[in-house]
Amino acid sequence: MDVSSVLSLMALGAGFGQEVVLRAEGPGADEALAKIKELIETNHDA
């Protein structure tokens, strides 16, 4: 899935406690993965 849009990431539908595997390629891939990981791990209900 292309997560260039946060809406695409939200459409994934992963629930709390589910495991997701992230992969990125190209320039800036490590930075992009770190930001997506932070977004996923944030408790947005708090």
Stockholm file with secondary structure:
# STOCKHOLM 1.0

chainA/1-46         MDVSSVLSLMALGAGFGQEVVLRAEGPGADEALAKIKELIETNHDA
#=GR chainA/1-46 SS CCCSSHHHHHTTCCCTTCCCCCCCCSTTHHHHHHHHHHHHHSCTTC
#=GC SS_cons        CCCSSHHHHHTTCCCTTCCCCCCCCSTTHHHHHHHHHHHHHSCTTC
//
